[in-house]
Amino acid sequence: MYTLRVAALVAATMTTGLMAGVYGLYQHTVMPGLGSTDDRTFVGAFQAVDRAIINPWFMTGFVGAVLCTAAAAGLNTDRRLLPWLLVAVALNVLVAVITVVVHVPLNDALKAAGDPDRITDLAEIRERFDAARWTTWNLVRALATTAAFGSLCWALVVRGQVR
């Protein structure tokens, strides 16, 4: 059981760290880069990136961050770890909810607009997408997953002191 507890904690830390990196990269690189492009490039590039990100690597991190952190908390027997694990669970769940409630609908609406070469008013489509809203909520995701990652890192430190 010891090995399972440690494995869950390590997996939670790794998947959460990976997701913090994804959201951070969007925040400081992808969205500013796309923001500096014309409407056709923005719409086409965002659609392509959004289609590409739905893959096993991303989904493993996205789902794994929540499930592995919940498993680490559920398997935990040391009460000194529990606050750090519960904070990480709450933050990872918050990020999943924000993704489903804010980002997925915005992304899906942009993809549903169709081929940028066939859209007559790209500026309207881009405006309706609302990159400012998307980016604001992505900043929340980046900060929340970074805080969850830090909490899990600290749980590993505490776990190491328990032995």
Backbone torsions as a table, in degrees:
resi	resn	phi	psi	omega
1	MET	NA	-32.6	178.5
2	TYR	-57.9	-46.2	-178.3
3	THR	-63.3	-39.9	178.8
4	LEU	-64.9	-42.1	177.9
5	ARG	-60.6	-47.7	-178.9
6	VAL	-66.2	-42.5	179.8
7	ALA	-61.5	-42.1	178.9
8	ALA	-63.6	-42.1	179.6
9	LEU	-65.9	-42.6	178.1
10	VAL	-65.4	-44.7	179.1
11	ALA	-62.7	-40.2	177.3
12	ALA	-61.9	-43.7	-179.4
13	THR	-65.2	-44.1	-178.6
14	MET	-66.5	-47.1	-177.8
15	THR	-67.6	-38.1	178.4
16	THR	-67.1	-41.0	177.2
17	GLY	-62.4	-40.9	177.6
18	LEU	-62.0	-42.5	-179.7
19	MET	-69.1	-36.3	175.3
20	ALA	-59.5	-39.4	177.7
21	GLY	-65.5	-41.5	179.1
22	VAL	-61.6	-51.5	-177.2
23	TYR	-66.6	-37.8	177.3
24	GLY	-63.7	-42.9	179.7
25	LEU	-62.1	-42.9	175.7
26	TYR	-59.5	-41.9	-174.2
27	GLN	-67.9	-44.6	-173.0
28	HIS	-100.4	-6.9	-177.5
29	THR	-132.0	-59.6	-172.3
30	VAL	-62.6	-55.2	-175.8
31	MET	-68.3	-40.5	173.9
32	PRO	-62.1	-38.9	178.2
33	GLY	-63.3	-48.2	178.4
34	LEU	-64.9	-35.5	-178.9
35	GLY	-61.8	-23.3	-178.9
36	SER	-90.6	6.7	-178.1
37	THR	-100.3	168.0	175.2
38	ASP	-72.7	169.2	-175.2
39	ASP	-59.8	-43.9	-178.7
40	ARG	-62.1	-45.5	-179.6
41	THR	-65.7	-43.6	179.7
42	PHE	-57.6	-53.6	-176.2
43	VAL	-62.7	-48.4	-178.1
44	GLY	-64.7	-44.5	-178.7
45	ALA	-67.6	-42.5	-179.7
46	PHE	-64.6	-42.8	177.7
47	GLN	-58.2	-44.4	-178.1
48	ALA	-65.6	-43.3	179.7
49	VAL	-65.4	-41.3	-179.0
50	ASP	-66.2	-36.5	175.9
51	ARG	-67.9	-40.2	-176.6
52	ALA	-69.9	-30.1	-173.9
53	ILE	-75.3	-19.1	177.2
54	ILE	-81.0	87.0	-177.2
55	ASN	-146.5	167.4	-177.2
56	PRO	-58.7	-34.6	179.9
57	TRP	-63.3	-50.8	179.8
58	PHE	-64.7	-46.9	-176.4
59	MET	-63.9	-34.8	176.4
60	THR	-62.3	-44.2	178.3
61	GLY	-67.8	-45.3	-176.7
62	PHE	-62.5	-52.2	180.0
63	VAL	-73.8	-40.0	-178.5
64	GLY	-61.5	-35.9	179.7
65	ALA	-58.9	-43.2	179.9
66	VAL	-73.5	-51.4	-174.4
67	LEU	-67.3	-43.5	-178.7
68	CYS	-68.3	-35.7	178.5
69	THR	-69.9	-40.2	176.3
70	ALA	-64.3	-40.4	178.1
71	ALA	-64.0	-43.0	179.0
72	ALA	-60.6	-41.3	178.3
73	ALA	-67.7	-42.1	-178.8
74	GLY	-67.6	-32.5	-179.3
75	LEU	-86.4	-11.3	-175.4
76	ASN	-64.2	135.6	175.7
77	THR	-117.9	-6.2	-179.7
78	ASP	-101.9	113.0	-175.9
79	ARG	-64.8	-16.8	177.2
80	ARG	-71.1	-24.2	178.6
81	LEU	-85.4	-26.6	-169.2
82	LEU	-55.2	-45.3	179.9
83	PRO	-59.6	-40.1	-179.2
84	TRP	-67.4	-38.3	179.4
85	LEU	-70.8	-40.4	-179.9
86	LEU	-67.7	-37.4	175.1
87	VAL	-61.2	-45.5	-179.7
88	ALA	-63.9	-40.8	177.4
89	VAL	-60.7	-49.8	-177.9
90	ALA	-59.5	-43.7	-179.4
91	LEU	-67.0	-40.6	178.4
92	ASN	-67.1	-37.1	175.9
93	VAL	-66.4	-42.6	177.2
94	LEU	-56.2	-45.5	179.8
95	VAL	-62.4	-42.2	178.5
96	ALA	-62.8	-42.1	179.4
97	VAL	-64.4	-46.1	178.4
98	ILE	-59.0	-42.7	-179.5
99	THR	-60.6	-46.7	-176.9
100	VAL	-71.6	-38.1	-174.9
101	VAL	-83.9	-36.5	-175.4
102	VAL	-104.2	-58.1	-169.4
103	HIS	-73.7	-45.1	-177.9
104	VAL	-59.8	-47.3	178.5
105	PRO	-62.4	-39.8	178.2
106	LEU	-64.8	-44.7	179.3
107	ASN	-62.6	-45.3	-178.5
108	ASP	-64.4	-38.9	178.7
109	ALA	-64.5	-39.3	179.0
110	LEU	-67.0	-41.1	177.5
111	LYS	-65.8	-37.4	-178.3
112	ALA	-67.9	-18.0	178.8
113	ALA	-64.5	-21.4	175.3
114	GLY	96.6	-170.4	-178.3
115	ASP	-62.5	124.7	-179.6
116	PRO	-56.7	-28.1	179.1
117	ASP	-71.1	-13.9	-178.8
118	ARG	-111.7	-2.3	179.1
119	ILE	-83.7	127.2	-177.4
120	THR	-79.3	-33.3	-179.4
121	ASP	-124.8	82.3	-178.7
122	LEU	-63.6	-34.2	179.9
123	ALA	-62.5	-39.4	178.7
124	GLU	-66.4	-43.4	179.2
125	ILE	-61.8	-44.3	179.8
126	ARG	-64.3	-42.0	179.8
127	GLU	-64.8	-42.7	178.2
128	ARG	-63.1	-33.2	177.2
129	PHE	-58.3	-38.5	177.1
130	ASP	64.7	68.5	-179.9
131	ALA	-58.9	-31.3	179.3
132	ALA	-64.1	-43.5	177.7
133	ARG	-65.1	-45.5	-179.7
134	TRP	-57.8	-47.3	-176.3
135	THR	-70.2	-38.0	177.9
136	THR	-60.2	-47.6	-179.8
137	TRP	-71.8	-28.3	174.8
138	ASN	-67.4	-35.2	175.6
139	LEU	-60.3	-40.4	176.1
140	VAL	-61.1	-43.6	178.2
141	ARG	-62.1	-44.6	-179.3
142	ALA	-61.6	-45.3	-179.7
143	LEU	-68.0	-41.5	-178.7
144	ALA	-65.9	-44.1	-179.9
145	THR	-70.6	-32.2	176.4
146	THR	-66.2	-41.4	177.0
147	ALA	-65.6	-40.5	177.7
148	ALA	-63.6	-41.5	177.8
149	PHE	-61.3	-44.8	177.4
150	GLY	-61.4	-40.7	178.6
151	SER	-63.6	-41.6	178.1
152	LEU	-68.9	-37.8	175.0
153	CYS	-60.4	-42.0	178.9
154	TRP	-66.8	-36.9	176.3
155	ALA	-60.3	-38.1	176.3
156	LEU	-63.8	-39.3	177.5
157	VAL	-63.1	-48.3	179.2
158	VAL	-61.4	-42.8	179.2
159	ARG	-59.1	-40.0	179.0
160	GLY	-66.6	-28.5	179.4
161	GLN	-79.9	-18.0	-176.2
162	VAL	-72.6	-37.2	-173.9
163	ARG	-50.0	NA	NA
